[in-house]
Amino acid sequence: MTEYQATVLQLLSKALFKRNVEVEKTNWLEVLKEAQSQAVTQLVYSVLDKSLLTPEEAKQWKLSSSATISDNIRILHNHSLLHEWMTDAHIPYVVLKGAASASYYPIPSYRSMGDVDFLVRKEDLDRAGKVLEEKGLTPWDEEHISHIVYRGPKKHYEMHFNLAGTPHGDAGELVRDYTADVFEKATVKKIGVGEAVLPAPFHHGLILLLHTCHHLTGEGVGLRHLCDWAAFENGLSDDEFRELFEEKLKALGLWRFAQILTRLSIRYLGAEDREWAVAEDVIVGNLMEDILTGGNFGKKDSDRGMYAAFLSDRGKDGVGNTSMAGQFRKSINDMIYRYWPAAKKYKILLPIGWVYFGARRVLMEMTGKRKKTDIGRFMGGATERRNLYKQFHLYEAEP
C-alpha cells in the first residue's frame, strides 16, 4: 500500500464514520489521482483540510469535486425522471445501487454516481421500454444477460430483468426466492429534490453482495464498492444484521463473503467492529491490495477483465471449481455466443470464432489499438486472483 492509498483510506474513515485522523504532508495530486481511480473523490475532498493544499493542488481538487457534484446532480435528476415515468405508467420498479446506496451515506450527495440501474418484472419489459423510448431514449444494440441499456442526451439507464451476478443452479434459485417480494417491500424515498423507489434493507444488502461478487471476479471493484457496503452494514445493529442476513446468506453461500467485506470495512475504513465479522487477516489484507491495485472496475489495470476469463463465470459458479484452461475455454465460448448467437445452434461457428476473435486481438495489438499482452504477467495475475477468490467459498452453502 502506498502512502497516497493510505491517505485516501484515512480520509474515507473520517468522511464515513467521523474517525479522528492525522494526515501528514503529502503529494495531494497523487492522492487525488488515487481517489479518482477508486471513484471516491468527493468523499475524500469533503473532509480534506484545504489549507494543506498548494494553489495548483487546490485548483485540481476543486475541479474534480465540481465535476463529481455536477454528475451526481444530473444522475439524481435522472432517477427522479425515471420515478415519474414509471409511476405515471403504473409500472413497478426498484432502483439498484446508485441512489439506493447513496441513501445510507452520511451525506448522500457525496457518493459518486455512475448511471441509473433499475429492475422491472420481465412481463413489464416491453411496456417499460416503450415508455423510455417515448421519452426520447434509444435502446443500445447490445445483448446482455441481465439488462437492456437505454440512452439519451446526458442520460444512461440500465433496465434490469435479472439481478447482475445471480449465480447458476440452486444458489440462483435461492436468490430468485429471496427477491420474489422485492417490489412489494420497496419504498418510495426522497432523493435530492425528487423521489425514487428503493429496495428494503435485506434486498439492498443482497444486491450489493451479488454486484460486488460479480465485478470483483470480473474486471474488479474499487473503494466505492467497499464504501457502499460499509455505509450500509454499519447502519444496522448487530442483531438487525444477523436476523436479516445470517441464515439466508449461509444457505446461499455468501455469509463468508459478507464477513470478509465487513472485516475489510472495519480494518481499513473505521466501521464499527462486529463480533460476527470473522475473517483471516491475510485474506482481508490481500483483498484490500487487490482492490487498490485494480481500481474501480479495473480502471488502474485494463488487463483485469481478461484475467477474469481464467477465474470463473463472473463468480456465478464460485471460483476454482474448474481448471484455468477449462474456464478459459468456457469464457471464450460464452463470448462467441454473445457476439454470434447463431453459434449456440451451429457449433461449427465456435472454432471459426476462436480464430476470428484471436486474430482480431493480435491485429489490434500490432496496430497499437491495444497494448501487447505480457503473458507472464497475465498468467501470474490471473493465478493470484484465482487463489485469493477461492478462499471466499462463493456460493458454497454453510450448515
N, C-alpha and C positions, 0 to 999 in steps of 0.2 A: 504494500500500500504506500502510495506517495504522500508527501506532506500536503499536497493540494487535495487529494482524495480524503485524507483525514480531516482537513479543514471543512470540506463540504459536509461530512458526516457530523462533525461537531455542531455546525450551524443548523443542520436539519434537526438535531435533537433539541436545539433551542426553539426553533420555529414550531415544531410539532408538540413538544412536551415541556417547554419552558425550562429546560435544563440550563444551569449556570455553566458557561464555558469561558475559558480564557484563550483567546485566539492570538497567536504570535504574528509578528510581521511576516508577510509572505508576498509572493508574486500574485497579485489579485487577478491579473489577466489569465493566469494559468488556472486559478480557482474557477473563474468564470467559464473557461473552456471546459473544465470538468463538469461543472453544473449543467451546462448546455447539453453535453453528451449524455447526461443522465436525466434530462428533462425535469430538472428541479430548480431552475434559475430563480424564479420568483420567490419560492420558499426561502432560499438562501439569502437573497437580496433583502427580504423583509426584516431580517434580524442582523444584517451586516452593519457594523459600525462604519458609517460613511466617512468618518474622519480619518480612517486608516488608508483611504484611497488617494492615489495621486490624481491630478486633474484628468489625465488620459484614462486611467482606470475607472474613475467616476463616470466619465462620458460613456465608456463602453458598457458598463453595468447598467446605466440608466437606459441606454438604447435597447439593450436586451430585455430589461424589465418592461419597458414600454411596449415592445413587440409582443411579449407574452400576455400582458394585460389586454392589449388590443385584440389578440387572437381569442382570449378567454371570453371577452365581452361578445364578440361575434358568434362564437360557438354556443354560448349560453343562450343567445338570442335565437339561434337555430334550434336549440332544444325547445324553446318556448313556442316557436312556429310549429314544430312537429306536434306539440301537445294540442295546439289549436286545430290543426288539420285532422288529427286522428280523433279528437273529441267531437268535432263537427260531423265527421263521417261515422261516428259510433263504432270505431274500430278499437278494441282493447289492445294496448301496447304497454311495454315497460322498458325504461332506459337501462342499458347495460354499461357499467363502469361510468366514465365521463362525469356527468353531473351527480350521479349516484355516489361515486367515490368521493367527489368533492364535498358532498354534504356531511361527511364525517371529519373533515379537516377543521382546525380551529377557525381559520378564515377561508371559506370555500374558494374564493376567487384566486387564491394563491396556488391552487393545484393546476398544473399545466394541462390544458385540454388538447385533444387531438382532432377527433371528429365526433359525429353523433352516431352511436351504436344503439339500436333498439330491437326488441323482439316482438314479433306478432305471431299469431297462430297460423299454421300452414294454410288453413282454409281461408284466411284473410289476406294472403299474399297478393293475389291479383287485384283485389279491391284496394289494398293499401298502395300498391304500385301505381294504380290509376290515379289515386289522389296525389301522389308525389309528381306524377307526370303533368297533371292538371296545374300544378304549382310551378311548372317550368323546369322541373328536374328531368334529367335524361339517364336511363339505365346504362351502366358501364358494361360493355361487351366482354365480360369475363366470367367464366364458370367457376363457382366456389361451392364448397360442400356445406357452408354454414350461412351465407348471406348473399344478398344482391346489393350492389352499390348503385346509388343514385347521386348524380352530380348536377350542380348548377353554379352560377356565379357566386363565389365565396361560400359555397355550401357543399358538404360531403356527408351523405347519410349511408350507413350500412344497415340495411334491413335484414335482420336475422330470422331464420326459420328454425335454426338449431343453435344451441349454445356452443360457441367455439371451444374446442377442447373436450367435448363429450367423448368419453372413451368407448372402445368397442366392447362387445359381449355383455356379460352380466352387469359389469360396472356401469355401462351405458344405460342399461335398463333401470338401474337404481337412480341414476341422475334424472332420467325422464320421470320416474316415480316421484322423486323428491321435488321436482319442479312442476308437477301437474297442476298445482294451485298457484303458480307464480302470478297470474293475472288477478286472481281473486284476492290475494293477500297484499298486492301492491297498493301504494297510497299516493295521492297527489300531494306534492310538497312544493313550497316556494323555492325557486332558484333565481337568484338575481332579481330582476324585475318581473319575471314570468313564473310559470309553473311547469312541472313535469311529473310523470308517473314514475316513482322509484320503487324498487323491489323491497320486500320485507328483509329484515336483517339476516335471517338464515339464507334466503335465496341470494342476497348480495354477497355474503361470505363465500358461498359455494361458487358463484360466478367468478369471484376473484381468484379462487384456488384453481378452477379449471382454466381460466385465462392465463394465469401465471405459469402453470404447468405446460400449457400449450406453447407459449412463446419461449419459456426457458429451455425447453428441449428442441426448439427451433432456432431462430436467429438470436435468441437471448433476451433477457429482461434488464431493465435499468433500475435505478434507485426509485424512480417514480412508482414502479410496481410495488416495491417494498414499502414505500411511504403509504400507499393506498391500503395495504394490508395492516400496517402498524396503526394507522389512524382508525381503521375500522375495529380491529380486535381490542384496542385499548379503550374503546368507547363502551365496551361491555364488561360487566363484573365477571369474576372467575366463575361464579355459579351460573350466570346467564350464558356465558360462552359454552361451558361444558354441557349444560342442559340442551342447548340448541344443536351443538355440533358433535360431541364426542361419540355417541353411539352411532350416529349416521355416518360420520367420516371413517370410523373404524370399519364399518361394513363396506364402505366404498373403497377403502384403501388410500385415503388421503389424510388420515389423522396424523401420521408421522410427518407428512409434508407441512401440515399446519403447525405442528410443534417446532419444526426446523425454522420456518419463516418467522414464527413468533420469537424464538430464541435469538434469531438474527436481529429482529427489531429491538429486543431488549439490550443486546450486547452493543450494537452499533448506533442505534437511534435514540436510546434512552427511554424506551417504552417501559411501562410498569412491569415489574417482574411477575412471572406466572409460575406457580409451582408445577403445573401440568406441562409446561413447555420444556420437556426433557429432550435434549439433543447433544450429541457429542461435539466438543469444542472444535475438533479438527474438521468435522464436516461443515459446521457453521462458518468457520474461517475460510475454508475452501470455496464455499458458496459465495461468500462476500467477494472474494478475489475474482471469482467467475463473473459476477455482476459488474464489478469495477472494470474488469478487462474488456468486456464486451460493450457496455453502454446500452442505452435504451434501444431496443430492437436491433442490437448488433451495430449501432452507429459507429463504434470505435474499431470494429473488425468486420469488414464486409464478407469475409470467408465463413463466418459462423453459420450462415444459412446453409452453406454446402456441407459443413461438418455434420449438420443435423441429418443429412441423408444416411449417415452411418450409425445414428443413435437410436432412432425409433420412428414411428409414425406420429410425430408430434406428441410423444408420450402416451398415446391412446392405448397401447398395449403394454405400458410400462417401458422400462429401459433395460436392455441386456438380455432379453428373452430369446433373441436370435443372434446369430453371428454378425459381425460387422459386414462381411461380404454379402450375407443373405439380406440384411437390412438395406444395404446399398442397392442391391438388385431390385428389391421391392420398391424403394423410393423412386428409382428411375422409371420403373414400370408405371407407378402411380402418376408421375409427371407426364409421361406419354399419354396415358389415359385422359389426363386433364386437358391436354392440348389437342389430342386426337381422340375424341370419344369413340370413334368407329373402331379403334384398336381393341376395345372390350369385346367386340363381336368378331373382328377379323384379326386373329392373333399374329398373322404374318406381318402386320404393321409394327409389331414390337421390335424385332431386330432392325428393321428399317429406321425406326425411331432412335434406337441406340446409336446407329451410325450417323444419322442426321443431326441430332442434338449434340453428340460428341464432336462432330466435325465443326458445327457452328461455334461451339465454345472455343475450340482450338483456333479457329479463324479470328474470333473476336480478340483472343489473347495476342495473336500475331499482328493484328492491326492496331493494337493498343486500346481497343474499346473496353477490354477487361484486363486487370493486372494478371500476370502469369502466376499460375498455381505453384507454390512451393510444396511439393509432395511430402517432404519430410515434416515440415511444419504442419501441413494439413492433417496428416495422419496422427501426428502427435497430439494436436489439439482435439481431434475427434476422440481419440482414446482417453485422454484426460477427462474430457467432459462426460464421456460414457461411464467411466469408472466412478465419477462423483455422483451422477444421477442414479446409478444402480442402487446406491446406498439409501435412496429415498423410498424405495419399495413402492413405487407408484402403482395404485390400483391393486395392491395385494391386500386382501381383506385381513383384518385382525380379529381375534376372538372377541 
